[in-house]
């Protein structure tokens, strides 16, 4: 009798917990936003600073405010004069002009030069390769990069890949579009016509073959 009562109690507690968990859980999460790159043509590409980049900031005749700075995950840097300077998404030249404006409060006609040591860039500029690549990863975009360049970096296709069914997902004018690509023809068949230009922010999806 006691064992039967204990079992009924356990079932009751489990039902209460299930209702509690169901009531507290959210049915769905909003989809992630795929940000569009500012580059619509490879020849117009300009490098944009991103979190993790290492910046050398030189202020002419003011070595005390010059230095090397790592861009924080929130896209800002901290200097000896200003704690939070937003830098992510700017070109080095744009950042130099912005810092000149900020420092003009403290210095007379500052002249600033910004160079980048460690290139990472914002996520919106990186190329992502997912699916049946040998080494799926995010790649820093380089001007005039092609599909072949990307496939060399990720080590080609796996033995299970349907390379000729792969697609590039690209945001154009705020609209997500897909373009079919023929990776197997390119890297196994040597068909150079299958090589295409990449743009910052492209996503390459390589599906698995159905045998």
C-alpha positions in Angstrom: 0.0 0.0 0.0 2.8 2.4 0.9 4.7 1.6 -2.3 1.5 2.2 -4.4 1.0 5.6 -2.7 4.7 6.5 -3.3 4.3 5.8 -7.0 1.2 7.9 -7.3 2.9 10.7 -5.5 5.9 10.6 -7.9 3.6 10.6 -10.9 1.8 13.7 -9.5 5.0 15.5 -8.9 6.3 14.8 -12.4 3.0 16.1 -13.9 3.3 19.3 -11.9 6.9 19.8 -13.0 6.0 19.1 -16.6 3.2 21.8 -16.5 5.6 24.2 -14.8 8.3 23.7 -17.5 5.8 24.0 -20.3 4.4 27.2 -18.8 7.8 28.8 -18.4 9.3 27.8 -21.8 9.0 30.0 -24.8 7.5 28.2 -27.9 9.9 29.8 -30.4 12.7 32.3 -30.6 12.9 35.0 -33.3 15.1 34.2 -36.2 18.5 35.8 -36.3 19.0 38.8 -38.6 21.4 38.3 -41.4 23.1 41.6 -41.8 23.8 42.9 -45.3 27.4 43.9 -46.2 28.0 47.4 -47.5 29.9 45.8 -50.5 27.9 45.0 -53.6 30.9 44.8 -55.9 34.3 43.3 -55.2 36.2 46.2 -56.7 34.5 48.6 -54.2 35.5 46.6 -51.1 36.9 48.5 -48.1 38.0 46.8 -45.0 35.8 47.4 -42.0 37.1 47.1 -38.4 35.5 44.5 -36.2 35.7 43.1 -32.6 39.0 41.4 -31.9 41.0 43.6 -34.4 44.2 45.0 -33.1 44.5 48.7 -33.9 47.6 50.9 -33.9 46.5 54.5 -33.3 49.2 57.1 -33.8 48.5 60.7 -32.8 51.2 63.0 -34.2 53.3 64.7 -31.6 51.2 63.1 -28.8 52.8 59.7 -28.0 51.1 59.7 -24.6 47.7 59.1 -26.3 49.0 56.9 -29.0 49.1 53.1 -28.7 47.9 49.7 -29.6 44.3 48.8 -28.7 42.2 45.7 -29.1 38.6 46.2 -30.2 36.2 44.9 -27.5 33.3 42.5 -28.2 31.0 45.5 -28.0 32.9 47.2 -30.9 34.6 49.9 -28.8 38.1 50.7 -27.6 39.3 52.5 -24.5 42.1 55.1 -24.7 43.9 57.2 -22.0 41.6 60.1 -22.7 38.3 58.5 -23.8 36.9 55.4 -22.3 34.5 54.3 -25.0 35.1 55.0 -28.6 32.9 53.1 -31.1 35.1 51.7 -33.9 33.4 48.6 -35.3 32.1 48.9 -38.8 34.4 51.8 -39.8 37.3 51.9 -42.2 40.7 52.8 -40.6 40.5 56.2 -42.4 36.9 56.9 -41.1 38.1 55.9 -37.6 41.1 58.2 -37.8 38.8 61.2 -38.7 36.4 60.3 -35.9 39.2 60.1 -33.3 40.5 63.5 -34.5 37.1 64.9 -33.8 37.0 63.4 -30.3 40.5 64.4 -29.4 40.0 68.0 -30.6 38.3 68.5 -27.3 41.6 67.9 -25.5 44.3 68.6 -28.1 44.8 71.3 -30.7 44.3 70.1 -34.2 45.2 66.4 -33.7 46.4 64.4 -36.6 45.6 60.7 -36.3 46.6 57.6 -38.3 45.0 54.2 -37.7 46.5 50.9 -38.9 45.2 47.3 -38.4 47.4 44.5 -37.2 45.1 41.6 -36.6 42.3 41.3 -39.3 39.0 39.8 -38.1 36.4 42.4 -39.2 32.7 42.4 -38.3 30.6 39.3 -38.7 28.6 40.9 -41.5 31.8 40.9 -43.6 32.8 37.3 -43.0 32.1 34.4 -45.4 30.6 31.4 -43.7 30.9 27.9 -45.0 28.5 25.3 -43.5 27.6 21.7 -44.3 29.8 19.2 -46.1 33.0 21.1 -46.2 36.1 19.4 -44.8 36.5 22.3 -42.3 33.3 24.4 -42.0 34.3 27.8 -40.8 33.9 31.6 -41.0 36.5 33.2 -43.2 37.7 36.8 -43.3 36.9 38.3 -46.7 39.7 39.4 -48.9 39.2 41.7 -52.0 38.6 39.7 -55.2 38.2 36.4 -53.3 36.6 33.7 -55.4 34.7 30.4 -54.6 37.9 28.5 -55.3 39.8 30.5 -52.8 37.2 29.8 -50.2 37.2 26.1 -50.9 41.0 25.9 -50.6 40.7 27.5 -47.1 38.1 25.0 -45.9 39.9 22.0 -47.4 37.5 21.1 -50.1 34.4 18.8 -49.9 33.8 15.8 -47.7 33.1 12.4 -49.4 29.4 12.8 -48.6 29.0 16.3 -50.1 26.6 17.1 -53.0 28.9 19.9 -54.2 26.9 20.6 -57.3 23.8 21.2 -55.2 25.4 23.9 -53.0 24.1 27.4 -52.8 25.4 30.9 -51.9 23.0 32.9 -49.7 23.5 36.6 -50.3 21.7 39.7 -49.0 21.1 42.2 -51.8 19.3 45.4 -51.1 17.9 43.9 -47.9 16.6 40.8 -49.7 17.9 37.3 -49.1 18.7 35.5 -52.4 20.1 32.1 -53.2 22.4 31.2 -56.1 23.3 27.7 -57.2 27.0 26.9 -57.4 28.8 23.9 -58.8 31.6 23.2 -56.4 32.2 19.6 -57.5 32.6 20.7 -61.1 35.0 23.3 -60.0 37.4 21.4 -57.7 37.0 17.8 -59.0 36.2 18.5 -62.6 38.5 21.4 -63.0 35.8 23.5 -64.7 37.0 27.1 -64.1 33.8 28.5 -65.4 32.2 27.2 -62.2 34.4 29.7 -60.2 32.5 32.8 -59.1 33.3 35.9 -57.2 32.5 36.1 -53.5 31.2 39.1 -51.6 31.5 39.9 -47.9 28.7 38.3 -45.9 28.1 35.4 -48.3 27.0 32.1 -46.8 27.9 28.9 -48.6 25.7 25.9 -47.8 26.9 22.5 -49.0 24.3 19.7 -48.6 24.9 16.0 -48.1 24.4 13.7 -51.0 21.6 11.2 -51.0 23.0 7.8 -52.0 
